[in-house]
């Protein structure tokens, strides 16, 4: 596979040079092109194609979010990675389809992880079977311990800054003395993006319910309209908000799952 052509958009000269230099050291990266702001980035996008764009958010004029919205309209859109000092834009970032969200300052290995995600995003899983099996068991580090959690035990996933918070169904929670964290904890953090999980867990029955929520169809017990939150999906691990944009697909997937269960019964 050819090496990545990357666009770096950052208005701070020293930060721009440092990021470009670190990217150039990545084996998967070939050409690195820099823009000092959103306007120059849009100009460069019109003069050539890129495999990935690393975007600062807080920039004068056209900011990183504006550039990302331009990217999403391209036929062959590059993978988007936001690089920012602020974590309050994460939900919007992943709503725009970002592959990753790096918080400054970041470690070199964290940048390497983002590049690996870009490579995975660009190549895509080889088959539906491989896609369903990817991350069938997730590994998290908690208080010096490694904890393994089965994907099927997760009721829903929630975007949480640079991580995803995995909410575990009550029937799958270990006894309090063995839970991953303080007694009573019912969720864990995974360093991963919600967009990536949506891609690799789609075939396993996980569906986007909201720009910041992914829900396991098997964990849904009821869809309910509330006076405060609107439409929500009820699971044993809690309520999941369902946006109008995603409600139709969620209902269709639930119906498909119900029909499949009926056919599988003796």
C-alpha positions in Angstrom: 0.0 0.0 0.0 1.3 3.4 -0.9 2.4 5.8 1.9 0.1 8.4 3.2 -0.1 12.0 1.9 -0.9 14.1 4.8 -2.1 17.7 5.3 -1.3 19.5 8.6 -3.4 22.5 9.4 -2.0 24.5 12.4 -1.7 28.3 12.8 1.1 28.1 15.5 4.4 27.8 13.5 6.4 25.8 16.1 3.5 23.4 16.7 3.0 23.0 13.0 6.7 22.2 12.4 6.8 19.8 15.3 3.7 17.9 14.2 4.9 17.8 10.6 8.3 16.5 11.7 6.8 13.7 13.9 4.5 12.7 11.1 7.4 12.5 8.6 9.1 10.0 10.9 6.2 7.6 10.7 6.9 4.7 8.3 3.4 4.8 6.8 3.6 8.6 6.0 5.2 9.8 2.8 4.4 13.4 1.8 3.5 16.0 4.5 2.1 19.3 3.4 1.5 22.2 5.8 -1.1 25.0 6.0 -1.0 27.9 8.4 -4.7 28.2 8.6 -8.1 27.2 7.3 -8.0 29.4 4.2 -4.7 27.9 3.0 -6.0 24.5 3.8 -9.0 24.9 1.5 -6.7 26.2 -1.3 -4.5 23.2 -1.0 -7.4 20.8 -1.0 -8.4 22.3 -4.4 -5.0 21.6 -5.8 -4.5 18.0 -4.9 -5.7 15.0 -2.9 -4.7 13.9 0.6 -5.1 10.6 2.5 -5.4 12.4 5.8 -5.8 15.8 7.4 -4.5 16.7 10.9 -6.5 19.7 12.0 -6.1 22.2 14.8 -9.5 23.5 15.9 -9.0 27.0 17.4 -7.7 29.0 14.4 -8.6 32.6 13.3 -11.0 32.8 10.3 -11.8 29.4 9.0 -11.3 27.1 12.0 -10.6 23.3 12.0 -14.3 22.4 12.3 -15.0 24.5 9.2 -12.2 22.7 7.3 -13.6 19.3 8.4 -17.0 20.2 7.0 -15.4 21.0 3.7 -13.6 17.7 3.7 -16.8 15.7 4.4 -18.2 17.1 1.1 -15.3 15.7 -1.0 -15.9 12.6 -3.1 -12.7 11.0 -2.0 -12.5 12.6 1.5 -9.3 12.2 3.5 -9.4 10.8 7.0 -9.7 13.5 9.6 -7.7 13.7 12.8 -8.2 16.7 15.1 -5.2 17.9 17.1 -6.2 20.3 19.8 -5.7 21.4 23.4 -9.4 21.3 24.2 -11.6 18.2 24.8 -14.9 20.0 24.6 -15.2 19.5 20.8 -14.9 15.7 20.8 -18.6 15.0 20.3 -18.8 17.3 17.4 -15.5 16.0 16.0 -16.6 12.4 15.9 -20.0 13.5 14.6 -18.2 14.8 11.6 -16.6 11.3 11.1 -13.2 12.0 12.6 -10.9 9.0 12.8 -9.2 10.3 15.9 -9.0 13.2 18.4 -5.5 14.0 19.8 -5.2 16.2 22.9 -2.1 18.4 23.1 0.5 17.6 24.3 0.5 14.0 23.1 3.1 11.3 23.2 4.8 10.0 20.0 3.2 6.6 20.4 -0.3 8.3 20.5 0.5 9.9 17.2 1.6 6.5 15.8 -1.7 5.1 17.0 -3.6 7.8 15.1 -1.6 7.0 11.9 -2.4 3.3 12.3 -6.1 4.2 12.5 -5.9 6.2 9.3 -4.2 3.2 7.6 -7.0 0.9 8.8 -9.7 3.5 7.8 -8.1 3.7 4.3 -7.8 0.0 3.7 -10.9 -1.2 5.5 -11.6 -4.7 6.8 -11.2 -7.5 4.2 -14.6 -9.0 4.9 -17.7 -8.8 6.9 -16.6 -11.8 9.0 -13.3 -10.1 9.9 -15.2 -6.9 10.6 -17.5 -8.6 13.1 -14.6 -10.2 14.9 -12.4 -7.1 15.2 -12.3 -6.1 18.9 -14.6 -9.0 19.9 -12.8 -8.7 23.3 -11.5 -5.3 24.4 -8.6 -4.8 26.7 -8.4 -1.9 29.2 -5.8 -0.9 31.7 -7.2 0.0 35.2 -5.1 0.8 38.3 -2.2 -1.3 37.0 -4.4 -4.2 36.0 -5.4 -5.5 32.6 -9.1 -6.2 32.2 -10.7 -8.0 29.3 -14.3 -7.2 28.4 -16.4 -9.1 25.8 -18.0 -7.0 23.2 -21.3 -8.9 23.7 -21.4 -7.8 27.4 -21.4 -4.1 26.4 -24.8 -2.4 26.3 -23.7 0.8 24.8 -20.7 3.0 24.1 -20.5 6.7 24.7 -18.0 9.2 23.3 -15.9 10.6 26.1 -13.2 13.0 24.9 -10.2 11.1 23.6 -11.8 7.8 24.7 -15.0 5.9 24.5 -16.9 4.9 27.7 -18.2 1.3 27.5 -21.3 0.7 29.6 -21.7 -3.0 30.7 -25.0 -4.7 31.1 -26.0 -5.7 34.6 -26.2 -9.4 33.8 -22.5 -9.3 32.7 -21.1 -7.2 35.5 -18.6 -9.1 37.7 -19.1 -9.2 41.5 -18.2 -5.9 43.2 -14.9 -7.2 44.5 -13.8 -8.1 40.9 -15.2 -5.1 39.0 -12.6 -3.1 36.9 -12.2 -0.2 39.2 -13.9 1.0 42.5 -16.7 -1.1 43.8 -19.9 -0.2 41.9 -18.3 0.9 38.7 -20.3 -0.2 35.7 -18.3 1.3 32.9 -14.8 1.5 31.6 -12.8 3.8 29.3 -11.3 2.6 26.1 -8.8 4.6 24.1 -10.7 4.4 20.8 -13.0 6.5 18.7 -16.7 5.9 18.5 -16.5 6.2 14.7 -14.0 3.3 14.6 -16.1 1.2 16.9 -19.1 1.9 14.7 -17.3 0.6 11.6 -15.9 -2.6 13.2 -18.9 -3.5 15.4 -21.7 -2.8 12.9 -21.9 -6.5 11.8 -22.0 -7.5 15.4 -25.2 -5.5 16.0 -24.0 -2.2 17.3 -25.8 0.8 15.8 -25.4 4.5 16.0 -28.2 6.0 18.1 -26.9 9.5 18.5 -23.7 11.3 17.3 -22.1 10.4 20.7 -23.7 7.0 21.4 -23.4 3.5 19.9 -25.9 0.9 21.2 -26.0 -2.9 21.2 -29.2 -4.0 19.6 -29.3 -7.1 21.8 -29.2 -4.9 24.9 -32.3 -2.8 24.0 -35.4 -3.8 25.9 -37.7 -0.9 24.8 -37.8 2.3 22.8 -39.6 5.1 24.8 -40.5 8.7 24.2 -39.8 10.8 27.3 -40.9 14.4 28.0 -37.3 15.5 28.8 -35.0 13.5 26.5 -37.3 12.7 23.6 -36.8 9.2 22.1 -34.5 6.9 24.2 -33.5 3.3 24.0 -33.7 1.5 27.3 -31.0 -1.0 28.2 -30.0 -2.7 31.4 -27.1 -0.3 31.7 -29.2 2.9 31.3 -31.0 5.0 28.8 -29.4 5.9 25.4 -30.7 9.0 23.7 -31.8 8.5 20.1 -31.5 11.4 17.7 -34.1 12.1 15.0 -31.3 11.6 12.4 -30.6 8.0 13.6 -34.0 6.9 14.8 -35.2 5.4 11.5 -32.1 3.3 11.0 -32.2 2.1 14.6 -35.9 1.0 14.3 -35.1 -0.8 11.0 -32.2 -2.7 12.5 -34.2 -3.6 15.6 -37.0 -5.0 13.3 -34.4 -7.0 11.3 -32.9 -8.4 14.5 -36.3 -9.4 15.8 -37.2 -11.2 12.5 -33.8 -13.0 12.6 -34.5 -14.2 16.1 -37.9 -15.5 15.1 -36.4 -17.5 12.2 -33.7 -19.0 14.4 -36.2 -20.4 17.0 -37.1 -24.2 16.7 
